Amino acid sequence: MREIDSKTRTLQLVMTERCNLKCRYCFETNKRNRDLPVRVALEKVEKYLCIDDDFDGLLIDFFGGEPLLRFDEIRQIVDFVHSRQWPKKHHFNVGTNLTLLDDQMKAWLASHRGCLTISTSLDGTKRAHDYNRWSSYDDVVKHVPFLLENWPSQPVKMTIGADMLGEVAQGIIEIIEMGLLVEANVVFEDVWGSGEARRQRLRTFARQLDRLVEYFTDRPDLDPPRLVSLGIADLESNRPRPDAKWCGTGDYMVAVDVDGAEYPCHRFTPYGSNNAEETHKTQGVATVQSECATCPVVGICPSCHAYNWEVTGDMYKRVGYHCDFMRLQFHATARLQYNRNRDAIARLARGELEHAADPASLAHLRRVMKGIATVQEKVPIPLL
């Protein structure tokens, strides 16, 4: 999906709850055979293209389930938008698993690449992807040339669960060597185990991060994924706040479910949140112990507000199931940043850059150095 700025609202249209895959980590556990009526979708699109607010653009994000199950309806909505002049700019995104893509769809999507983006998932190696995503690897990678031809700067999403940690580094490397960009993240859910089983997973993940640090150190021309490139240079400008949000949920993002109801994002919908609102009423909420409130890197640490709410009843009360894995990522980021900036840091220490360097670059280098020091001094390394 294209980069979202503060002047663009995202409208997520849950086109269907149906999906042709059964991915192991899918949080949409309440999917039913239900679709969003086109009439309702058009009403919502018109509403947010015409509403008088602080946004001058609208990203219309076709979501699911698997939205290509309703390809004809997507075309109908796009044609409707293109049939009129609107007060706001617009762009489309289709978040698809790619397995239903055929030549007719490809031709239409490619013809609209100026106003439409495809986003998809690829979980690295064939072994990991097939394990996670219902043996769909071959049906996805055959479309990689199509993606590269039309959206070469669009990263694929790689989701990291507890069972395929040993495949992480090789998976990222394979994706990059296909010519794709990749964004990878560990899941937020309580899947990481306890005791020795958890420590074994942490050891495995640490080895994978070590390999990625080495790989990207040796290839300084490549942009590393956020997994080993967290924004430690921005720690000073991202100090923890109790009301801070990691994403645009409820701010520039709104989701419309198949009933036409609006939510802060798709994961707040009943089908996306395991009917959390009803569960809160009947069973209460969980008490979760987390060190996030006092963590020095919480301001740049990913969090899912909907999952926080699903578990604790409070979107700002972070769950910490994945914290140890994030700590390892911060230390990997610090090592990679040091390796890539080693010569400049040494020259700065000798006083050679004070007048020779561009002031903005020098200021950035100082922020990187401060971020490295903060991680090394204040972020504890998990017990492995």
N, C-alpha and C positions, 0 to 999 in steps of 0.2 A: 504494500500500500504506500502511496506517496506520503512524504513527510507532512504531518499536520501542524499548522501554525495556530496561534491563539485567535485568529480571525476566522477559522474554519470550524464549523460544527460537524460532528459525525452522527449520521442517522443510520443506525443498524436496523435493517429489516429482516426479521427472522422469517424467511420465506417459507420454511417448512421445518417441522421437528423430525421429519423422516431422514434416515441416512442409510446408505448402502454398505457402510462399514460398521464394525464394532470395536473401536480402538480401546485398548486396555485402560488407558488413563482418562478416557472421556468423562468429563464431569456432568454431561447431560444424561443423567440416568433415568429421567422420567419422560423420555421421548415417546410420543404417540403419533398416530397416523393423522396428523393435522397440518393444515397449510394456512398461510396468511392470505385472505381474500385480496385479489388484485385491487378491488375498489377501495379497500381500507389502505393498502399500500400507496395508492395514488393520492388519497386524501392526506396522508401523512407527508408525502413528498411535497405536495402543493403547500401544505401548512408551513413547512420549514424552509421552503424556497421563498415564501412571501412574508414570513413573520418579521416584524420590525424589532430587531434586537441588535446586539453588539457584534454579530457575525456577518461577514460579507461573502462567505462561501459555505457550501454544503457538500460533504463527502457522503454519498449514498452507498452504504456497505451492505451488500447482499449476503445474508448469513444463513446458517442452518443449525442442525442437520446438514444436509448436503444441498446447497442451493441449485446446483445444476439439475437436480430432479425437477426443477421448475424453470428450465431455461426459456421456454416460450413466454412465461410470465415476466421474466427478467427483461427480455427483449421488448415486451409491451410497455414496461415501465420506462425503459431507456427511450423508446420512441416517443412516449408521452412527454418526457422532459424536453426532448429535442424539438417538439412540435410548437413550442412557445418561447417567448422571451421572458426571462425571469429577473427579479431584482438582484439575485445573488448568483455568483459563479457556482459551478457544480462539477463534480467528478464522481466516478463510480468505482467500486471495488467488488470483486467476487471472491469470496473466501471458499475455496473448493479443494477437495482431496484429489482432483484431476482424473479419477478413475473412470468417469463417465464421458470424458471429453472425446468428441468425434470430429471428423473433418468439417462437418457443417458448423459445429460450434466454433471450431478453431477459426474458420474463415470469418465468421461474424465478429468474434472477439478481437481478432487481429485488425479488422477494419475499423474498430473502435478504440484502438490502443491509445489514441491521443486523448481520450476522455475516460478511459477505463483501465484498471489495473487488475491483474490476477495475483492473489496471494495463496500460498499453499504450504503444506508441511512435507518435510522429508527428514526422517529420523536417522540419517547417517548411513551406516552400513546396511546391506541387505538383511543381515541377520537381525539387527536391532529394529529396523523398520518393519519387517515382516512380523516380528514378535509383537510389536506395539500396535501396528496398524493393519491387522487382519490380512497379512500376506499380500499387500498391495504394492510392494516395491517395484516390480517390473511394470505394472500399469501406470506408475508415476514417472519413473525415470525415462520411459520412452518419449515423454513429452518435454524433457529438458531442452532439447534444441528449439522447440516452439517458444518456451519461456525466454531463452537467451536471445532469440531473434526479436522478440517483441518487448520484453521488459528486463533487459540485462542488469539493471541496477536494483531490481526488486529481490530482497533476501527471502529465502525459504525459512520456515520455522522448524526448529528441531527441539523436541520435548524430551527431557531426560527424567526417566523414572528410576526406581530403585533396582530393577532387575537387569538392566543392560548398561550399567556404569562402565564396565570394561570395554565397551565399544565406543565411548564418547570421542576420544581423540581421533581414532581412525575414521570415525563417521564424519567429523568436521573436516578433516583433511580430504576425504573423498569428495565431499560436497564442493569444497573450494577448487579441487582439481577438475571438477566438472565444468568450472567456470562460473559457478553460482556464488552469491553471497549467502551467509547464514547467520541467523540469530538463534542462540541456544539458551535454554533455561531449565533449571531443575524445577520440579513441581512443588507446589506449596503444601500439598496434602500430607496427611499423617501416614506415610508409606515407608518411612526410613528405618523402622525397627528400633530396637533398644539393645543395650548391653553389647556383647561381643559382635552380634550380627550388624549392629549400627557401626561399630568401630571398623569392622571389615569393609563395609561400604565406604566409609570415609577414607580408609587407606587406598582403596581402589580408585576413588575419585581423585585423591591427591596425586596418584601416579599419572592419571590421565591429564590433569592440569599441568604437571611437570612436563609432559611430552608436548603439550600445546605451547607452553612458554618457550621451550626449546625451538619448536617449529617456527613460531612467529618471530623469535629473536633472529633466527637465521634468514628470515624473509621480511626485512623491514619495509618492503614495498607493499605488502599485503595488509589489509585492514582486518584486525582480529575481531572475532565476535565478542559481544558484551560479556560473555562467560569469563574471559580473561582481559577485559578492557572496560571495567567499571569506571565511572567518572571520578576517580580519586583527586584529580586536579580541581574539581568543583566542590570539594568538601566545605570550604569556607562560605560559599554562597548557597549551600544547601544544609544549613543547620537544622536540627530536628525541631519540628513544631507539632503540637498535638493534633492539629487539623490538616496537616500536610497530606497531599494526595500524590500517589505515584503515577496515576494515569488520569484521563479526562472524565472518568465516570461522574455523572451528575453535573459536570461543568460544561464541557463542549461535546459530551457524548449523551445520546439518548437512544434507547432500544425499544423497538415495537415488536411485541410477541404476536403469536398467531391469532390471539383474541383482539388485537388492536390496542392493548394496554401498553402504557409507556413506563419504562424503567430506566435507572441510571446507566445500565449496560446490560448485555445479554445474559450475564451470569446472575443478575438479580431476578431474572424471570423465574416463574415456578419450575419450568422444565430444566433450567440451568442451575438452579440452587437447591435441587432435591426437596422442593416445597418447603424451604427453610422457614418461611413465615408461619406456616401451620405447625411445624415442629417446635418452633419457639413457644407457641401458645400451649401446646400439649405436653412438651417435655422439658421446657426451659432451655437454657443455653449452657455451653460448656465453660468451665473455668480453666483458662489456659495460662500457664506461667511463661512469661517471655521477658527477656532482658532488653528488648528493643528500645524501651523508653530511655535507657542510659547508654545505649550503644553509640559510639562516636561516628559511625558510618551510616546510621539509619536514614539520614537524609538522601542518600543515593542508593539505598538498598531496595530492590524490587519487592513489592507487596501487592496482593490482590485484595482490594477492598471488599469485593463481593464475598470472597471466601472468608475473610475476617468476619463479616456480618453473618454468614451462614453458620459459622462455628460459635462465635461469641455473642452475636446479637448487636455488635457495634463495629461498624466498618473501620473505625480508627484504632481498634484494639487488635494489634497484630498477633497472628499466630506465629509460633517460632519453630515449627517442626523441621524446617529446612535451614535453620540458622547456621548450624555447624558447616553445612555445605557452602553457604554463602561466605562464611569466614575464610574458608579455603580459597574461594574465588577472589576475595579481596587480596589475600596474600599472593596469589598467582598474578593478579593484576599489578601489584607493587613490584614484583620481581621482573615482569615483562617491561614495565615502564623504566625501571632502573637499567635493565640490559639495553634497551633501545636508546636511552639517553646517557649512557655511561660516560662517553667522551665529553659531551657538553657539561655534565655535572662536574667532571674533573677539571675542565677548563674554567668553569665558574668558580670552583674552589680556589684555583690559582689566580683569580682576578683577571683572567684573560677575556672575559665576555662582557664586562661592565660597559664598555664603550663600543665594542665591535658588533654586538648583537642587535637585532631589531628590538625596540623596546617591548612590543607586544609579545614577541617570541620569548624574550628574557623573562617577562612577567609570567608567561605560561610555564616556562621551565621551573621557576620558583614555586609555582603552585603544585606542579608535579612532585617536586622534591618534598614539599610540605605534606602532600598526600601520602607519599611513600613512608615518610617518617611517622605520620599518624597511624597508618595501618600497622607498621612494624612495632610501634610502641604501645598502641592502645587496643588493638584487635587481637584477642587471645586465639592462639592456634588450638583447634580441638584436640582432645586426647585421642591419639591414634593407636 
